[in-house]
Amino acid sequence: MKRISINESWQFTKLSPQQCPLKGETTFTEVTLPHTPYSDDDQYHGLMLYRKYVEVDPSWNNVILEFEGADQVCRVFVNGVALGSHAGGYTLFRFAVPKAMLSGTLCIDVYLQNTANPDVCPNFGDFTLFGGLYRGVNLLVVEDNHFDYCYYGTNGIIVNATMKEDKGIVSIIPHIIVQDNNAIVECSVVDPTGNIVANGTTNGIEPLLLTIDNPLLWNGKKSVALYNVNATLSVDGVVYDSTSERIGFRTIHMTPNEGLFLNGEHVKLRGVAKHQDHAGVFNAIEPKHIDEDFKLMSEMGVNAIRLSHYPHAQYTYNHCDEDGYLTWAEIPMLKMTDNQALFNNAEEQLKELILQNIHHPSIFCWGIQNEIAMFKDAPFMHDECRMLVKIAKELDPSRLTTAANLYSVKPTSELNNITDMIGYNIYFGWYYGEMKDYDKYLDKFHQTRPNMPLGVSEYGVDANTSLHSEEPKIKDYSEEYQALFHETVYPIFKSKEYLWGSFVWNMFDFSSDKRNEGGVKYINAKGLVTYDRTICKDAFYYYKSIWSNDPFVHICSKRFIKRNKEAINIKVYTSQTNVTLIINGKTIGTNENNGNGTIVFTNVPLQKGKNNVKAIHGTCVDECVFERVEQEETSYHLPEETSGPVRNWFLSDDDTIKEGYYSIMDTAQDLLENAREVLEKHVPKLVELLDKDIIPTGLSMKSILSRDLKDNPDKIIEINNALHEIKKDL
């Protein structure tokens, strides 16, 4: 097989829905792939057309079109003839070009629709559907006899490596297209030093199992051992094609009381989640952007990655293998409606995800859903999740299955009884509750579900690096509150022996075209690093101080330059045992690390004007300037009226909750099922929206009302008092 990139000189245009296929002339713009039409100034969602002319080489026997990613629903035509369609913006797919067309010029037309589609995952989500041919397009030139590259976008062999005692077992399932039955597929396994350690043959129909004694193990961040599986296809003794995959040997085991074991050794997952987009190019990223992301994650000391909320590029999975990250890979099932077409699409995307990536040793679990119960928790969801798990286990019995539920899903929910492990997306201290609430919440889940391995799949808060506060508090969007949040919450996770680990939401700020909060538009700012990767927020250095072995010191709040206080607290994150603080050449003192990567110098006096601040431990030095000013710098704070939802709730928890009775703290779904008459009396229009799944019913009624009735607190109190009259059936 020969791969030819055709990323140059494409023609692009936007179309109306009725123009597929295009009839007549239109105006095109020349673009180079990867490409997306999206920009913050033009958030285009609709139909688009990419056109490319390719001159056929007379030596080409068979041609396959390869799309590394096409966002979101794709239809492909060559010379006006439909080759096929693909629904799902994140997996590779291919179409064979009819042999009769292979002369002269090929006109390749690719129609893409990036509008949310109720039949295609994702049909909802807090991230942008950018659209476009954002990963590149290639031609595969093959002989009449070749590996079947159109089989779920794979390389024609499905390879999985497992361990049985001290032996490595390599399962190879070939998929071939041949003109007669005299085909032979010869496979060999090559170790990291280049030596062939196993080989065998099959007729191209039967699976092949190869055994290796005492293979080197892929062992996460400790060591990476990668083997190559090479396969050649011969017919009547003539070699026609070759392909390969890279594998690694390791064992994964999970228990509900101790968490994850890699090769028999306990590993606490110190994880981050990440999307695939980047400022300036959005989803049309290149390898250099992925390299940059992995460099930053390595610096911070990450050992696990959740690749959210969809399949990522092969280059990303290869990085995970090479750099030793335990990886959660998932499909974009975010809003599950009772729609068989949506179920079918989710199942196809799961098959593509697994079959294209089963060889990656870094992937330890397959994610089947994220927060599907935001709108409701219904039996049809349980049935479809069981089907997704069944598919995953049939294709790959060696890996765990997982899902991410939001906090309002009750521990007793059937959604917590389907997968091998579960993650919870929890936002105490931001969307609800207080930071300390993680402690009791996690313990309660573990007590209720003692046999289900539990981890935290998302946690975090937004931080705008332009906003700062001496007294950070919830919803001020300050860099200081984000840092305080993480240094407060993560020790809770670390203390729970039963918790398999956690994933910060998010490693990087990412695009969300529906957002406008915290002083920034179109950005979910929960990242530890800014969207353009130019600023590592203070919270980044908190995790570096406790996860990384690199010696460093970092003075927090460097961007909080102008201060109008005579004395301030200065916080330093460091991996070192102590730090000396010097201001304007004068030593303030030496303080000890509190064991959580943090050192605080309290009531440090500032002189008027500029103050040169230096933190030192041995050769580790960090410096900044704080300027004492007469007036508070107002640009560091959001205007109260634009700071988002109600900042401080007007009822205490004691007033809101009445033991044994319903309240606004219950989910909208629970109240619709058990106290519907109260809602219909007080907020009938809201009930209509909830019934139509326009507003997520998995959220607490408090969360919904704090937005819909934020200017009418008396009404909310009235609703809560009415709910207190309805007793729960315990």
Buried (B, 14 or more C-beta within 10 A) or exposed (E): BEEEEBBEEBBBBBBEEEBBEBEEEEEEEEBEBBBBBBEEEEBBBBBBBBBBEBEBEEEBEBBBBBBBBBBBBBBBBBBEBEBBEBBBBBBBBBBBBEEEBBEEEBBBBBBBBBBBBEBBBBBBBBBBBBBBBBBBBBBBBBBEBBBBBBBBBBBBBBBBBBBEEEEBBBBBBBBBBBEEEEBBBBBBBBBEEEEEBBEBBBBBEEEBEBBBEEBBBBBBBEEBBBBBBBBBBBBEEEEBBBBBBBBBBBBBBBBBEBBBBBBEEEBBBBBBBBBBBBBEBBBBBBEEBBEBBBEBBBBBBBBBBBBBBBBBBBBBBBBBBBBBBBBBBBBBBBBBBBBEEBBEBBBBBBBBBBBBBBBBBBBBBBBBBBBBBBBBBBEBBBEBBBBBBEBBBEBBEBBBBBBBBBBBBBBEBBBBBBBBBBBBBBBBBBBBBEBEBBBEBBEEBBEEBEEBBBBBBBBBBBBBBBBBBBEBEBBBBBBBBBBBBBBBBBBBBBEBEBBBBBBBBBBBBBBBBEBEBBBBEBBBBBBBBBBEBEBBBBBBBBBBBBBBEEEBBBBBBBBBBBBBEEEBEBBBBBBBEBBBBBBEEEEBEEBEBEEBBBBEBEEBBBEEEEBEBBBBBEEBEBEBEBBBBEEEBEEBBBEEEEBBEBEEBEBEEEEBBBEEBBBBBBBBBBBBEBBEEBBEEBBEEBBEBBEEBEBBBBBBBBBBBBEBBEEEBEBBBBBBBBBBEBEBEE
